[in-house]
Amino acid sequence: MIKLCFICLGNVIRSPLAEYLFKYQAEQNGVSHKYVAASAGTANYRVGEPYDGRMRRVAAVHGLHYEGIARQLHPLDLEFYDLLLVMDLENWAYMMSLSDHPEHKAKVHLLREFDPQGGASAAVTDPYYGDIQGFEEVYQVVERSVQGLLEALEEGRIVKI
């Protein structure tokens, strides 16, 4: 079983969306038994808060319903998860600073590495201070990225460390 953790700043918009979209797509493809997915934030200021209602409303329009509360990344997550998928370069830099172990660093990937419209340093932007259109754009980016990630995993282009 491959264990994935999606990571953003506050764990209220991007990372829980990626977690639930990954679970949904794995289920739709009949491979959910192969994966465990979770999400976390690098900062502690949203811990215990519900996921952002604007993102949940946009996701619901697309048929994806999810609920939960934010949690902060724990140092043991570096050991537990096989892949740590971050939303932007700030999250990536934070993850790189958490451990000197090469195997921990090798687990960290930008989610948009797997987006056909993304790239090696492309970010999933944070729509928090924008309008609802920004949330829709983030939904589309995360959906493409997660689909690309699942395809890469299923095709063996990325393996657990």
Order of alpha helices (4+ residues) and beta strands (2+ residues): beta-alpha-beta-alpha-alpha-beta-alpha-alpha-beta-alpha
